[in-house]
């Protein structure tokens, strides 16, 4: 007879703050990741420390912030007021301790719950904080949230401010690597939102004079814009708007109190509504909302008293009012645009003419597409009931109450054998598979019509749920998984062309990746190494000594499901697809898929270096 489990006081265990954060890191920093994605935990740690320095700048203390990332060590130094010396330990190690509960000091701050630096401290193998003020300084050093040593100097010549250094803990973040491109992008957002602030990162200076106008200019090529950016500012609001000549979809960058709300929220919804309402009233025509917003590229930043976010990582605003006696977020944004955007359009007839022509063009295209769109939707409905192409997962990007919503991934793969291996070895909660039959169509230079006419593209668009923009995107990571050979490279380029042509904001917002898969397996009876390059293969052979067995994987279909699980699990290696700042989207499409065959061949050969080296070795 089995013994009944006793339920006594001994069973009830109270976790201290460090243990709770270390046991449930996702609650505090979203997903963990290895640094290949912009929303991986190591960047959230940098952000949490930086937010405190930014809040100092907002309060008028310290115009410069210095950041250094050397290997795995991050150091952030500000020249603000410095943490009160007697509270240096408490502020980074006691939950619900911080200066932001006193709303007089931090009226419109982001980090209101006093969790940020505590989470960084608990998730770092090394964490040091040092504060200098009034000619004195205090410092404390921790490991995994445990206090190791403390110093207090009665006399210090250091400039006032706070310096935090930390190393993310490898027990939590496995095999991570900081990518400077992601850190630089984050810092750019900070300076756009705080004109006048200077951030120095590893010696490079980040500064913005024109706020959100600079954001749109840096993110988009001048020749891709239909008209000069409309840049409007109010007390607690700033917006920037233009339309793209080449992009089909809508693009929004939204911020609350300096926080990049990547998943929008009440302010972004209100902004989209207010643009349509103002433009309809200005022209006196009841335009279709989708025609007004088609190809829009815009940004909005608002400041709200004590904002409510829908998740700890603060990616979606839930607040409906501005705080205090101010109106609702919706009314505030609507009234602002009604006055300022309307005035701008009256004063700039050339812009208002271009905008009207753009809307009429969108209306014409929509009407031309309506028949084919209906057919495609009917087809998609039928096939979504038995969509052979999509093996879906249980959690999606919209489920932001679920801890691992940021891990949601769609693998786009080719051929039954590769799809079969991924499908059998995937995590059914967060990983979905979309399988292509052969090479997709080359969509270079084609119109949006082809997305509906081509069954594969239409089903892919439906699977991602991006027909009307990426606000309701179902997966955070879209991963192209093809063989590492010439055919695989070509499929890769055809898919990147499809996304560049019709959904470039997926790439701009860092959702598109290439799956790296191993080229070799090197093993003996005791150990197995999967190698992604010739160098890794040589290192594995040296490590195993003797004569290990070497297998070369020629295609994804050759890798068995019980092995594939290693390459799409904790040790997944993703290569982000990023836009080239020097080229417009049109120029990039022309380069990859236009008539300049020699350039493209050279590009493919250079990017297949590993493959070609391998073939030479075997010969």
N, C-alpha and C positions, 0 to 999 in steps of 0.2 A: 504494500500500500504506500502510495507516495505521501511524503510528509507535507502537510499544508504549510505554505510560506507564511511566516509570521510578519505582520505589518505593525512595527513598533516605532518608537521615536528614533531608533537606530537606522531605520530605512530612510528617514527624511534627512537629506543632506543639503546644507546651504552652501552654494558655491560662492567663493569670494569674487570680487570684481574681475581679477585677472583670469581666474579659471573659467568664468562664464564667457569672457571675450575669446579666450583661446579655444574653448569647446565649441562655440557658435560664432566663428569669425564672420560668417556670411551675414549675420544680423547687423553687423557694424560696418562692414566694408564691401558688401556685395560679394562678387565671386573672387576666388583666389587667383588662379591663372599663373602664367609664368612670365608675364611682361610682353607677350606678343599682341595683346589687345589693349586698347586705350582705357578700358574700364576694369582692367585687372587690379587686384588689391594693392599691389605695391605702389601704384600711382595714386590710389585713394589715400594711402598713408602720407605721401608727399603733400597731397591736397589738404588733408586735415591739419597738418602742421602749418602749411602756408596760409590757410584761412585765418589763423590767429594773427599772423603778421599783417595780412590784408586789413583785418578789422582795426588794427592799430593805425594804419595809414588812413582809413576812412574816418577815424576819430581825430585825424590831424596830427598824428605822431609818427614821424619817420617817412621820408619820401623814397628811400632805397631799401631794397631787399636783395641779399646775396644768397645764391643757391649753388651748391656744388654737389655733383654726383660722381664719385670716383669708385668704379667697380660697384660694390653693393652698399657702399656707405653714402648716406645723404646728409648734407648739412644745410640748414636754413638759418640765416642770420638777419634779424631786422634791427632797426634803430629807433624802435618805438619807446614806450615808457618803461618797458621791462616789467616782469611779473613782480609783485610785491615780495621782497626777499624772504619774509617769514612763511610765505605760502608756496614757495617753489616746488616742494615735494607734493603738497596737497593738490595743486592744480593739475599735476600730471599723473596722480595716482589715487585720487579719491573721487568716486563717482559723484556726479551732481555738484561738483565744486567748480567755480569759475567766476569771472567778473561779469558774465553776460546775464546773470540773473538780475543784476542791478540795471534796469532798463534805461536809467539816465545815462549810464556810460556807453551802452551799446544798443542804441534804439533799433537799428535796422541791420542786425548782424545775421549771419547764416548759422553759426554754431551755437544754438541757444541751449542745447541740452547738456553741455559740459562733458560730452563723451569723447570727442575727437582725439585729443592727445593721449587720453588714457588708453584708447584702442591701439594707437601707434606704440605706446610703451609696452602694452601687454603682448603685442605681436612682433616685438623686436628682440633679437638676441643681445643687442647692445642699444641703450638709449641714454643720452646725456642731455640735460638741460642746464643752461647757465643764464642767469639774469644779472644785469648790471644797472644800478640806478643810485643816485645821490652819492657817487664816489665809492660805493661799496658793491660787492657782488656775492652771489650765492650759486652753488651748483650742486647737482645730484646726478648720480649714475645708477642705472638699473639694468637688469638682465631679465627678460621675460616678465617684466612688471615688478620684479623684486628689487628693493633698494639695496645697492651694493656699497655705495659710499656717498658722503655729503660733505661739502666744504662751505665755509662762510668767511669772506675776507672783509675785514673792517676798512681796508684801504685798497682802492682799485683805480687804475688809470684808464680802464677800458671804457669805451663809449657806451652810453646807456643803450639798453635794448635786450633782446633775448636771442640766444643761439641754441638751436636744437640739432643734435646729431643722432642718427639711428641707423641700424642695419636690420632690415627685415629678417625674421627668423626662418632659417631654412627648414625647420621642422614643420612650419606652417606653409611657407611658400617654397615649393620644391623646384630646384634648378631654375631659378628666375634670373632674368637679365633686364636691366633698364634700357629702354629704347629712347634715345634722346629726342627723336621726332615727336613722340607722344608728350614728353615733358614740355618741349618747346610749344606745342599746340596749346597745352593747358595754360602756360605762362602768357601766351598771346591773349587768350581770353581774359586773364586777369588784368592785363594792361589796357585792353579795349574798354573794359568796364570801369577802369580807374585811371582816366587820362591824367597825366602828370606823374604817375608812379613809374619808377625805373626798377626793373628787375634784371640783375646780372646773373646769368646761368652759365657756369663753366667759362666765364670770360666774355660771353656774348650778351649784348645789351638788348633788352626788350622795352619798348616805350611806345605809347600811342598818343597822338595829339587829338584825333578826331573820333575816338570811341568806336561806335558801331559802324560808322562809315568806313573806317579802316578795316574792320572785320570783313565786310562784304568785298572791299577792294582786294584784300589779301587772299580771300577764298575764291575769287572769280577773276578770270581774265578780263581786262578792260573791253576787248572786242566781243566778248560773249554777252555784254550788257546792252539792253535796248536803249536806255536813256540814263543820264547821270543820276546817281543815287540821291533819293529824297531823304534828307536827314533832319529829323525833328526832335526837339528836346523840351521837356517840361520839368517840374519840380522833382517828381519821383518816377519819371518815365523818359525813355529815349527809344526812338525807333529809326530804322533805316530800311528803305524799300527800293527795289528796282525790279525789272522783269528781264528774263534771259531771252536771247535770240535763239538759242539752240536747245535749251532744256525743256522737256515736256512737263515735268512734275513741279509741285510746289516745294519750296525750301524755306524752313524757318529755323532761326537760332533764337532760343528764348532763355531768359535769365531772371532770377529773382534774388535780390540782395547780393549780387555778385556770384550766385550759384548757377552753373550751367544746367538748366532743366532739360536734359536730353530727351525726356519723354513728354515734354510739354506740360499740360495741366490747364487750370482755369484761365490763366493769363493768355496762353497761346490760343485757346479756343475763342476767347473774347476778341483777341487781335484779328483772327481770321474773319470773324463775323463783322467787326467794326470796319475793316477795309472794304468789304462788299457793300455794307450799308452806306458808307460815305461816298463811294464811287457811284452807286446807283443814284443817290440824291444829287450828286454834282452834275451828272449827265442827264438826270431826269428820265432815266430808262431802267426798266426792271430786268437788268442783265441776269443771266443764270450765274449763280455763285461760282461754279467751277470755271466759267469762262473768264471771270474777273481774276481769279487766282491762278489760272494756268500759267506756268513758267515764272511765277513770282519767286524772287530771292529776297529774303527779308530777315530782320532781327528786331527783337524787342527786349528791353531790360526794364524791370520795374522794381521799386522798393516798397516793401510791405512791412507793417509792424507785426512782429511775432508770427512769421509765416508758418502754415501747417503743410508739411510735405507728406506724400503718401508712402514714403519708405525712408529708412534710416539714411540711405545714400543720397537722399534729396534730389532725385531725378525728375520728380513730377509734383507740381504744386497742387495742393488740395484746397487752399484758402479761397473763400468766396468774397471776403472783404479786405480792404486796404489796412484796416486796424484803426483803433480809436474811433473818432467821429466821422472818419472819411467814408465815402460811398463804397459800393461793391466794386470789386475788381472790374467787372463787366462794364458798369456805368462809367467808371473812371477812364478806362481805355477808350470806350466809345465816345465820350465827350471830348477827350483829347484829340482823337483823329478827326472827329466831326469839325472841330475848329481848325486845327493846324494843317491837316492834309487838304481840306477843302480850300483854305487860304492859299496853300502852295500851288494847287492846280489852277486856281484863278490867276495867280501871278506868273505862272509859267505855261502859257498856251502851247508852246512847242511840245512840252512834255505831255500835256493833257491830250493833244492830238495823237501823239505816238501811242499813248496808252489806249485811247479809244480804238485806234486801228488794230492794236494787238488783241483787244477784247473781241472785236468783230471777226478777226481772223480765227480766233479760238472757237467762236460760235459756229463759223462756217465749217471748220474741221470737225467739230462735235457732231453737227448735223450729217456730214458726209459719213462719219463713223457710226452713227446711231444704229443703222440697219445691221451692219457687220458685228457691232458690239453685242447686239441682242442675240444674234446667232451664236456668237462665241460664248455668251453667258449661258445660254441654254445648253450648249455643248459641254461647258465646264460643269454645270449643275448635274448633268447626266453622268459625266465621268467622275465627279467628286464623290458620287455615291459608290462608285467602284473604280476609284482612280488608281490604275495599276502603276502609275509613275511615282506616286507619293506614299511613302511609309511614314506616317506621321508619329509625333511623340505626344506625351501627355501634357507637358507644361509648355506655355508659349510666352513670348516677350511681354504680352499684355498682362500676364498674371503677376503683377509686381508685389503682391502680398506674399508670394511664395519665395522662399529663400534663394533658390537657384534659377530664378527666371533669366538672369544674365548669361547663364550657360547654354541657353537654348540655341541649337545649331541645326542648320539644314546642309547636308552634304549633297552636292550635285555631282553625280558620278555617271560613268558611261559603261554600257555593256552589262549583261546579266551576271557574269561571274563576279565583277568588282562590286556591283550593287548587293549581290548575295552575301559576300564576305562582310561588308559594312553593316548590312541589315541584321545579320546574325550576331555580330559582336558589339553593336551599339548599346548605349544606355537608353532604354525605351522611354524614360521620363523626359529627357532633354535633347535627344538626338534623333532627327528625322532624315530620311533619305529620299532624294528625287532622282530617278534614273532616266538618262537620255538614251535614245536609240541611235547610235552612231553620232556623226558630227552634226551639231546644230547649224542652222542656216546662218550665212554671213549677212548680218543686218546693216552693214556699213552703208550709209547714204539712204536707207529706206525710211519710210514714214511710219508713224505709230500704228497705222492700219495693219502692218505686218504682224504686230504683237497679237492681234485678234485673229488674223487669218492663219497664222502658223500655230497648229494645235499645241506643239511642245512649249512655245513661248507663252501662249495663253494660259496653259496649265501651270507653268512656272510662276507667272504673274499672280495667278489665283492662289497658288500654294503660299506665296510670300505675302499676299494680301496688300499689294502696293499699287493697285490700279489708280487710286486717287491720291497718291503720296505715301510717304513712309511712316506716317503717324501711327498706323495700326499694323506695322511690320510684325510678323509672327515669330521671327527668329532673330536673335541678336547677332549671330555669326552665320554668314553664308559662305560655305567652304567648297571650293572647286577641288574635287578629288579625281585627278586623272593620272594615267600612267606617265612615268618620267621619260617618255620617248618623243620622237618628232610628232607623231599623231596626237599624243596627249597634250603636247605644247600647243598644237594648232587648235584643239578643242578649247583649251584654256583661253587662247586669244579670242576665239569666236564668242565665248561667254563674256569675257571682259568687254568686248565690243558691244554686245547686247546691253550690258549694264551701263556702259559709258554713254551709249546712244540714247537710251530711254530712261534710265534711272541713275544718273551720275551722283545724286546725293547719297546713295547707298555707299558709294566709294568715298565720297567726301566725309561722310560721318563714320568711316572706319568699320563698316560691316562686312566687307568682302575680303576673303582670304584664300590662299592656296594651301592645300594640305601637303605637308612634306611627308614622304614615305621612305622607308629605308631601301637602299639599293642592295645591301648585303646582310646575310646572317652569318655570324662567325661563332662557332661553338665547339666545346668539347663535352665530355660527359658531365662536368660539374657546372659550367657556366655558359650563358648565351648572351651575345652582344648583337644588337641591331645597329647597323652602321649606315649613316646618311651620306657619307662621302668617302672618297678614296683614303683621306687622312684618318678618318675614324676606323676604317677597315684595317689600315696598317697598324694603328694603335692597338686594336683588339687582338690582332695576330701576335703582336709583341707581348701583350699581357698574358695570353693563354699559352704561349710557348709551344714547343712540340709542333705537331701538324694538326691544327684544328680543321674541322669541316667548314668549308666556305660555300655558301649558297648565294647565287645572285638572283634577285627578284626582277624578272623582266616586265611584269605587269601586276596591277593590284589584284587581279583575279587569281594570281598564283599564291597569294598570301592567305593562309587558312584563317577562318574566323577566330579560332582560339589564339592565333598570333596577332590578328588585326586589332584585337581588343587593346593591345599594348600601345598602338599608334594613334588610337582615337580616345584613349582614357586619360589618366592623370599626366602621362608623358607626351600628350599630343604636341606636335610641332606645327605651328601655323605661320605662314609668311603673309603679312598684310599687303593688300594691293593699295598703293597710294598714288595720288595724282602728282604729276610732275609740275612743280610751280612755274617752270619756264615755258610751258606749253598750254595753249587753250585746249579745251576738250575737242574742238574741231581739228586742231593740229595733231593731237594725239591719235584720234581716229584715223586721220589721213596717214600718219606714220605706220600704225599697226596694220591697217586694212586697206590703205589706198593702193596706188599703182607703183609705189617706190619699192619694188620687190627686192633689189639688192640690200637696201637698208634693213628691211624686215628679216631677210635671210641671215644677215650678220647678227642681228639681235637674237634670233632664235638659236643660232649656233653658239653665241656667247653664253646664253642662258642654259644651254644643254651641255656645258663644259664637262660636268661630272659624267654625264652619259657617254660623251665621246671619249673622254679619258679612259673610261672603263672598257669601252669596246677595244681601244688601242691596246690596253693592258692584256685583254684576253687573247687578242690576235698575237 
